[in-house]
Amino acid sequence: MSQVTIVLLITLFMIVMFLWNKFPFGVTTMTCCLLLAATGVVDLGTAFTGFGNKIVVLIAPTLALSMALQKTALVGKISEKLNKMKNEKGIVLVLCFFAVAAIFSQFIPSTAALTILVLFLNELDDTGDITANRLLLPVLGVMCAWKFRLPIGMGAATFATLNGFSEGILGNNPEYQITLLDPFKFAIIPIIVLTIYCIFCWKLMPKSDKLDTSALKKKEVELLPPAKQKIVYAVFIVVMALMLLNQYTGNWLYLAPAAGILVLIYTGCLDVKTCVTAMTSDMIWMLAGVLVVADALGASGAGELIGQFILNILGDNPSGLSVMLLFSTATVLMTTFISNMGTQSVLIPIAASVALAAGWDPRGLILIIGTANYFALGFPSGSGEAAVAFAAGGYNPGKVLKFTLPYMILAILSCTVSALIFYPL
């Protein structure tokens, strides 16, 4: 059996396991690495090099850094402001919830952020136009539009994640590298379009009773002493500055989060157990494994084969519009059934292979997938936060389709337009 066939079969196994969702994604990708080594496609020294990849070196401590931020009063202060606004009426209250959703989505995991917002939404009266059930999905829509788009917090690592998924196909060609500000630049149009849609169209949601918060577990976080909170803020600012100034700071783009975490450990702001938990999460395992599988796709020629196959389906001289629309739609539909990261890990190497086979600039396709994967709002299976929203709201997917379907269509179209403007093929 040829190496190309083996790599394709292992990639197919990974996709099927992602769809099945029986086991953690990290376990699946580590199995793929083991199979690649056992079949001789890669040597033993290469099979698990994903853990030492510069992308993982950047992202793992960034996750731990976000854990430190949750131990400060930042989230609590924002929540207090929100609580004071709950007596406001009309569009001011709606905008208040949307603004907090956009801010929360930059610093804390979306499922946790939405859980906090559900608890505040439930304080609204169930009379009048503005009710909790009418605002919950639109709040999630705003959160998805803004999620990890700003180059701060976890958003500062978005570009590295996207590069990690494609570097096995594209190599380290600087012309094709996603930069720190590219995800935000690309997302400007989707952010504006989807936020405006949520502001004006939340009334498409049906009125209903209070939200069901019985299944929501709000974990209390013990805050650090004020002095240590200041250290966390200072470290966070310095780390973000070093990353934003990557043009001048060189390797500190990748080293800054790790250095920041060490400072927080030495100063007692973050314990080792919390850091280890964050830095060895399933997301890290999955990313480390996918990097190796993507490398195998590129080195074996399997990626080029996949790209040529899709090009043959698209036909001779396909337009940039049709290609980008295809990947935008496929991303949203696929995320309905598998995770955001799973969708990216499967589609980005394919998109990079298609672009490479056709001689196109791959950045637009990669950014489409890296952005549109957050917009599967139609079903609870779209994401963890979508599951929370549908459970708390008791929504029937069919009855809220008049809000969610236009949202997803606008998301697909706005991502396509953004790619055509900023990163044409």
SULHU-V727526 format. One record per helix or strand of 2 or more residues. SS is the DSSP state (A for helix, B for strand). FROM is the first residue (numbers start at 1). TO is the last residue. Records with the same first field share a line. If there is no record, write none. Layout:
BEGIN
SS: FROM-TO ; FROM-TO
END
This chain:
BEGIN
A: 3-20 ; 25-38 ; 44-47 ; 49-52 ; 54-69 ; 74-85 ; 91-107 ; 110-121 ; 132-146 ; 153-170 ; 174-176 ; 182-204 ; 226-244 ; 246-249 ; 252-266 ; 272-279 ; 282-300 ; 302-314 ; 320-335 ; 340-358 ; 363-372 ; 380-382 ; 384-393 ; 401-422
END
